[in-house]
Amino acid sequence: MWPFTMFVTAFALALAATTLVFGVGIVGVPVALVVLAIGFLMDFRRHRTQDQLLHDHRQQARENKVDFTPRDRQTLVPDRQRSSGGG
């Protein structure tokens, strides 16, 4: 009975190993492709959301004009004499 049990055990282990080896190719590759596709879609969605937020921010900046006082203009615009290296 010993050789028969050993043969059945070896056959079961070989069947399990074959299933794991070929099963990874048959099941693993499509699962990996699905995971990659989900990752790409999530990344694309995140980038699209960020682009939309940036677009909205720019649109809001165009609509809201800032009123500068004369003092603001004086401090924001450099004096031409100083910036031309005259001193």
DSSP file (Angstrom, degrees, kcal/mol; ACC not computed):
  #  RESIDUE AA STRUCTURE BP1 BP2  ACC     N-H-->O    O-->H-N    N-H-->O    O-->H-N    TCO  KAPPA ALPHA  PHI   PSI    X-CA   Y-CA   Z-CA
    1    1 A M     >        0   0    0      0, 0.0     4,-2.3     0, 0.0     5,-0.2   0.000 360.0 360.0 360.0 -25.5    0.0    0.0    0.0
    2    2 A W  H  >  +     0   0    0      1,-0.2     4,-2.4     2,-0.2     5,-0.2   0.917 360.0  47.8 -60.4 -47.9    2.9    2.3    0.6
    3    3 A P  H  > S+     0   0    0      0, 0.0     4,-2.2     0, 0.0    -1,-0.2   0.881 111.9  51.2 -63.5 -35.2    3.9    2.8   -3.1
    4    4 A F  H  > S+     0   0    0      2,-0.2     4,-2.5     1,-0.2    -2,-0.2   0.929 111.2  46.7 -67.1 -43.8    0.3    3.4   -4.0
    5    5 A T  H  X S+     0   0    0     -4,-2.3     4,-2.6     1,-0.2     5,-0.2   0.897 113.1  49.8 -63.1 -41.5   -0.1    6.1   -1.3
    6    6 A M  H  X S+     0   0    0     -4,-2.4     4,-2.6    -5,-0.2    -1,-0.2   0.899 111.0  49.5 -64.7 -39.7    3.1    7.7   -2.4
    7    7 A F  H  X S+     0   0    0     -4,-2.2     4,-2.5    -5,-0.2    -2,-0.2   0.926 112.7  46.4 -65.3 -44.8    2.0    7.7   -6.0
    8    8 A V  H  X S+     0   0    0     -4,-2.5     4,-2.4     2,-0.2    -2,-0.2   0.902 114.0  48.7 -64.6 -41.4   -1.3    9.3   -5.2
    9    9 A T  H  X S+     0   0    0     -4,-2.6     4,-2.5     2,-0.2    -2,-0.2   0.921 112.6  47.6 -64.7 -43.9    0.4   11.9   -2.9
   10   10 A A  H  X S+     0   0    0     -4,-2.6     4,-2.5     1,-0.2    -2,-0.2   0.901 112.5  49.6 -63.6 -40.8    2.9   12.7   -5.6
   11   11 A F  H  X S+     0   0    0     -4,-2.5     4,-2.5     2,-0.2    -2,-0.2   0.906 111.4  48.8 -65.0 -41.2    0.2   13.0   -8.2
   12   12 A A  H  X S+     0   0    0     -4,-2.4     4,-2.4     2,-0.2    -2,-0.2   0.900 112.9  47.6 -65.3 -41.4   -1.9   15.3   -6.0
   13   13 A L  H  X S+     0   0    0     -4,-2.5     4,-2.7     2,-0.2    -2,-0.2   0.901 112.5  49.1 -66.6 -39.7    1.2   17.5   -5.3
   14   14 A A  H  X S+     0   0    0     -4,-2.5     4,-2.7     2,-0.2    -2,-0.2   0.908 111.6  49.3 -65.3 -41.0    2.0   17.6   -9.0
   15   15 A L  H  X S+     0   0    0     -4,-2.5     4,-2.3     2,-0.2    -2,-0.2   0.908 112.4  47.8 -63.4 -42.2   -1.6   18.5   -9.8
   16   16 A A  H  X S+     0   0    0     -4,-2.4     4,-2.3     2,-0.2    -2,-0.2   0.914 113.2  48.0 -65.2 -42.6   -1.6   21.3   -7.2
   17   17 A A  H  X S+     0   0    0     -4,-2.7     4,-2.8     2,-0.2    -2,-0.2   0.909 112.2  49.2 -65.1 -41.4    1.8   22.6   -8.5
   18   18 A T  H  X>S+     0   0    0     -4,-2.7     4,-2.9     2,-0.2     5,-0.5   0.900 110.6  50.6 -64.2 -40.6    0.6   22.5  -12.1
   19   19 A T  H  X5S+     0   0    0     -4,-2.3     4,-2.1    -5,-0.2    -1,-0.2   0.913 112.8  46.4 -63.0 -42.3   -2.6   24.4  -11.1
   20   20 A L  H  X5S+     0   0    0     -4,-2.3     4,-1.6     3,-0.2    -2,-0.2   0.925 116.3  44.2 -65.6 -44.1   -0.6   27.0   -9.3
   21   21 A V  H  X5S+     0   0    0     -4,-2.8     4,-1.0     2,-0.2    -2,-0.2   0.964 125.7  30.3 -68.3 -52.1    1.9   27.4  -12.1
   22   22 A F  H  X5S+     0   0    0     -4,-2.9     4,-2.3    -5,-0.2     5,-0.2   0.794 115.9  60.7 -79.4 -26.8   -0.6   27.5  -14.9
   23   23 A G  H  XXS+     0   0    0     -4,-2.1     4,-3.2    -5,-0.5     5,-1.0   0.844  99.5  56.7 -66.5 -33.4   -3.3   29.0  -12.8
   24   24 A V  I  X>S+     0   0    0     -4,-1.6     4,-1.0     3,-0.2     5,-0.8   0.914 110.9  43.8 -64.4 -41.1   -1.2   32.1  -12.2
   25   25 A G  I  <5S+     0   0    0     -4,-1.0     4,-0.5     3,-0.2    -2,-0.2   0.888 120.2  40.5 -69.8 -38.8   -0.9   32.6  -15.9
   26   26 A I  I  <5S+     0   0    0     -4,-2.3    -2,-0.2     3,-0.1    -3,-0.2   0.902 134.7  18.3 -78.8 -41.7   -4.5   32.0  -16.6
   27   27 A V  I  X5S+     0   0    0     -4,-3.2     4,-1.7    -5,-0.2    -3,-0.2   0.815 122.1  56.7 -98.0 -37.5   -6.0   33.8  -13.7
   28   28 A G  I  X<S+     0   0    0     -4,-1.0     4,-2.8    -5,-1.0    -3,-0.2   0.887 102.1  53.2 -68.1 -41.4   -3.1   36.0  -12.5
   29   29 A V  H  ><S+     0   0    0     -5,-0.8     4,-2.5    -4,-0.5    -1,-0.2   0.945 111.4  44.1 -64.8 -49.2   -2.5   37.9  -15.8
   30   30 A P  H  > S+     0   0    0      0, 0.0     4,-2.4     0, 0.0    -1,-0.2   0.900 114.6  50.7 -61.8 -37.3   -6.1   39.1  -16.2
   31   31 A V  H  X S+     0   0    0     -4,-1.7     4,-2.5     2,-0.2    -2,-0.2   0.923 111.0  48.7 -64.6 -42.2   -6.4   40.0  -12.6
   32   32 A A  H  X S+     0   0    0     -4,-2.8     4,-2.6     1,-0.2    -1,-0.2   0.901 111.3  50.3 -63.3 -40.1   -3.1   42.0  -12.9
   33   33 A L  H  X S+     0   0    0     -4,-2.5     4,-2.5     2,-0.2    -2,-0.2   0.889 110.6  49.2 -65.0 -38.9   -4.5   43.7  -16.0
   34   34 A V  H  X S+     0   0    0     -4,-2.4     4,-2.5     2,-0.2    -2,-0.2   0.917 111.5  49.1 -65.5 -43.0   -7.7   44.6  -14.2
   35   35 A V  H  X S+     0   0    0     -4,-2.5     4,-2.3     2,-0.2    -2,-0.2   0.921 112.6  48.1 -63.1 -43.4   -5.8   46.0  -11.2
   36   36 A L  H  X S+     0   0    0     -4,-2.6     4,-2.7     2,-0.2    -2,-0.2   0.911 111.1  50.6 -62.5 -42.4   -3.6   48.0  -13.6
   37   37 A A  H  X S+     0   0    0     -4,-2.5     4,-2.6     2,-0.2    -2,-0.2   0.911 110.4  49.2 -63.0 -41.9   -6.6   49.4  -15.4
   38   38 A I  H  X S+     0   0    0     -4,-2.5     4,-2.4     2,-0.2    -1,-0.2   0.912 111.7  49.8 -63.0 -41.9   -8.3   50.4  -12.2
   39   39 A G  H  X S+     0   0    0     -4,-2.3     4,-2.3     2,-0.2    -2,-0.2   0.920 111.7  47.5 -62.7 -44.2   -5.1   52.1  -11.1
   40   40 A F  H  X S+     0   0    0     -4,-2.7     4,-2.8     2,-0.2    -2,-0.2   0.904 112.4  49.7 -63.9 -41.1   -4.8   54.0  -14.4
   41   41 A L  H  X S+     0   0    0     -4,-2.6     4,-2.5     2,-0.2    -2,-0.2   0.899 111.0  49.0 -65.2 -39.9   -8.4   55.0  -14.2
   42   42 A M  H  X S+     0   0    0     -4,-2.4     4,-2.2     2,-0.2    -1,-0.2   0.909 113.1  47.3 -65.7 -40.9   -8.1   56.3  -10.7
   43   43 A D  H  X S+     0   0    0     -4,-2.3     4,-2.5     2,-0.2    -2,-0.2   0.916 112.3  49.6 -65.5 -43.2   -5.0   58.3  -11.6
   44   44 A F  H  X S+     0   0    0     -4,-2.8     4,-2.4     1,-0.2    -2,-0.2   0.908 111.4  49.3 -60.8 -42.4   -6.7   59.7  -14.7
   45   45 A R  H  X S+     0   0    0     -4,-2.5     4,-2.3     2,-0.2    -1,-0.2   0.896 110.4  50.5 -65.0 -40.5   -9.7   60.7  -12.6
   46   46 A R  H  X S+     0   0    0     -4,-2.2     4,-2.3     2,-0.2    -2,-0.2   0.918 112.1  47.1 -63.7 -43.8   -7.5   62.4  -10.0
   47   47 A H  H  X S+     0   0    0     -4,-2.5     4,-2.6     1,-0.2    -2,-0.2   0.897 111.6  51.0 -65.1 -39.9   -5.6   64.3  -12.7
   48   48 A R  H  X S+     0   0    0     -4,-2.4     4,-2.2     2,-0.2    -2,-0.2   0.897 110.3  49.5 -64.5 -39.7   -8.9   65.4  -14.3
   49   49 A T  H  X S+     0   0    0     -4,-2.3     4,-2.3     2,-0.2    -2,-0.2   0.912 111.7  48.3 -65.2 -43.1  -10.3   66.6  -11.0
   50   50 A Q  H  X S+     0   0    0     -4,-2.3     4,-2.3     2,-0.2    -2,-0.2   0.908 111.3  50.5 -64.0 -41.3   -7.1   68.6  -10.3
   51   51 A D  H  X S+     0   0    0     -4,-2.6     4,-2.5     1,-0.2    -2,-0.2   0.900 110.3  49.9 -62.8 -40.3   -7.3   70.1  -13.8
   52   52 A Q  H  X S+     0   0    0     -4,-2.2     4,-2.6     2,-0.2    -2,-0.2   0.901 110.2  50.1 -65.7 -40.6  -10.9   71.1  -13.3
   53   53 A L  H  X S+     0   0    0     -4,-2.3     4,-2.4     2,-0.2    -2,-0.2   0.906 111.8  48.2 -64.1 -40.6  -10.1   72.7   -9.9
   54   54 A L  H  X S+     0   0    0     -4,-2.3     4,-2.5     2,-0.2    -2,-0.2   0.906 111.4  50.3 -65.3 -41.3   -7.3   74.6  -11.5
   55   55 A H  H  X S+     0   0    0     -4,-2.5     4,-2.5     2,-0.2    -2,-0.2   0.925 111.7  47.7 -62.0 -45.0   -9.5   75.7  -14.4
   56   56 A D  H  X S+     0   0    0     -4,-2.6     4,-2.5     2,-0.2    -2,-0.2   0.895 111.1  51.8 -62.8 -40.2  -12.2   76.9  -11.9
   57   57 A H  H  X S+     0   0    0     -4,-2.4     4,-2.1     2,-0.2    -2,-0.2   0.915 111.2  46.9 -63.8 -43.3   -9.6   78.7   -9.9
   58   58 A R  H  X S+     0   0    0     -4,-2.5     4,-2.0     2,-0.2    -2,-0.2   0.903 111.9  50.7 -64.7 -41.0   -8.3   80.5  -13.0
   59   59 A Q  H  X S+     0   0    0     -4,-2.5     4,-1.8     1,-0.2    -2,-0.2   0.909 110.7  49.2 -63.0 -41.5  -11.9   81.4  -14.0
   60   60 A Q  H  X S+     0   0    0     -4,-2.5     4,-2.1     1,-0.2    -1,-0.2   0.875 109.2  52.8 -65.8 -37.1  -12.6   82.8  -10.6
   61   61 A A  H  < S+     0   0    0     -4,-2.1    -1,-0.2     1,-0.2    -2,-0.2   0.865 108.4  50.5 -67.3 -34.9   -9.4   84.8  -10.7
   62   62 A R  H  < S+     0   0    0     -4,-2.0    -1,-0.2     1,-0.2    -2,-0.2   0.879 112.5  46.9 -67.8 -36.9  -10.4   86.3  -14.0
   63   63 A E  H  < S+     0   0    0     -4,-1.8     2,-1.1     1,-0.2    -2,-0.2   0.852 104.3  64.0 -75.0 -34.5  -13.9   87.3  -12.7
   64   64 A N  S  < S-     0   0    0     -4,-2.1     2,-0.2    -5,-0.1    -1,-0.2  -0.760  73.5-166.7 -96.9  96.0  -12.6   88.8   -9.5
   65   65 A K        -     0   0    0     -2,-1.1     2,-0.4    -3,-0.1    -3,-0.1  -0.576  16.0-130.0 -81.4 145.3  -10.5   91.9  -10.4
   66   66 A V        -     0   0    0     -2,-0.2     2,-0.7     2,-0.0    -1,-0.0  -0.815  10.0-141.3 -98.5 132.7   -8.4   93.4   -7.7
   67   67 A D        -     0   0    0     -2,-0.4     2,-0.4     0, 0.0    -2,-0.0  -0.845  19.3-157.7 -94.3 114.5   -8.6   97.2   -7.1
   68   68 A F        -     0   0    0     -2,-0.7    -2,-0.0     4,-0.0     0, 0.0  -0.741   7.9-137.0 -93.3 138.4   -5.1   98.5   -6.4
   69   69 A T     >  -     0   0    0     -2,-0.4     4,-2.4     1,-0.1     5,-0.2  -0.433  32.3-103.1 -80.9 164.4   -4.6  101.8   -4.5
   70   70 A P  H  > S+     0   0    0      0, 0.0     4,-1.9     0, 0.0     5,-0.1   0.870 125.6  53.8 -57.2 -35.1   -2.0  104.2   -5.7
   71   71 A R  H  > S+     0   0    0      2,-0.2     4,-2.0     1,-0.2     5,-0.2   0.894 106.8  51.6 -66.5 -39.1    0.3  103.1   -2.8
   72   72 A D  H  > S+     0   0    0      1,-0.2     4,-2.5     2,-0.2     5,-0.3   0.928 110.1  48.9 -61.5 -44.7   -0.1   99.4   -4.0
   73   73 A R  H  X S+     0   0    0     -4,-2.4     4,-2.1     1,-0.2    -1,-0.2   0.874 109.5  52.9 -63.6 -36.1    0.9  100.5   -7.5
   74   74 A Q  H  < S+     0   0    0     -4,-1.9    -1,-0.2    -5,-0.2    -2,-0.2   0.888 115.7  38.8 -67.6 -38.4    3.9  102.3   -6.2
   75   75 A T  H  < S+     0   0    0     -4,-2.0    -2,-0.2     1,-0.1    -1,-0.2   0.784 117.9  48.3 -84.3 -26.6    5.1   99.3   -4.3
   76   76 A L  H  < S+     0   0    0     -4,-2.5    -2,-0.2    -5,-0.2    -3,-0.2   0.844 104.6  61.4 -82.1 -34.0    4.3   96.7   -6.8
   77   77 A V  S  < S-     0   0    0     -4,-2.1    -1,-0.1    -5,-0.3     3,-0.1  -0.838  90.2-126.9 -96.2 120.5    5.8   98.4   -9.9
   78   78 A P        -     0   0    0      0, 0.0     2,-0.3     0, 0.0    -3,-0.1  -0.318  27.1-102.1 -67.9 148.0    9.5   98.9   -9.5
   79   79 A D     >  -     0   0    0      1,-0.1     4,-2.3    -5,-0.1     5,-0.2  -0.521  26.5-138.7 -67.4 129.9   10.9  102.4   -9.9
   80   80 A R  H  > S+     0   0    0     -2,-0.3     4,-1.3     1,-0.2     6,-0.2   0.838  99.7  54.7 -64.5 -33.3   12.5  102.6  -13.3
   81   81 A Q  H  4>S+     0   0    0      1,-0.2     5,-1.6     2,-0.2    -1,-0.2   0.911 112.1  43.1 -67.7 -40.9   15.5  104.5  -12.1
   82   82 A R  H >45S+     0   0    0      1,-0.2     3,-1.1     3,-0.2     5,-0.3   0.890 114.6  49.2 -71.3 -38.6   16.4  102.0   -9.5
   83   83 A S  H 3<5S+     0   0    0     -4,-2.3    -1,-0.2     1,-0.2    -2,-0.2   0.694 102.0  63.1 -77.1 -16.8   15.8   98.9  -11.7
   84   84 A S  T 3<5S-     0   0    0     -4,-1.3    -1,-0.2    -5,-0.2    -2,-0.2   0.417 117.8-106.7 -87.9   4.5   17.9  100.3  -14.5
   85   85 A G  T < 5S+     0   0    0     -3,-1.1    -3,-0.2    -4,-0.1    -2,-0.1   0.769  72.6 142.6  83.0  25.4   21.0  100.2  -12.4
   86   86 A G      <       0   0    0     -5,-1.6    -4,-0.1    -6,-0.2    -3,-0.1   0.270 360.0 360.0 -85.0  13.1   21.2  104.0  -11.9
   87   87 A G              0   0    0     -5,-0.3    -1,-0.2    -6,-0.1    -5,-0.1   0.483 360.0 360.0-171.6 360.0   22.4  104.0   -8.3
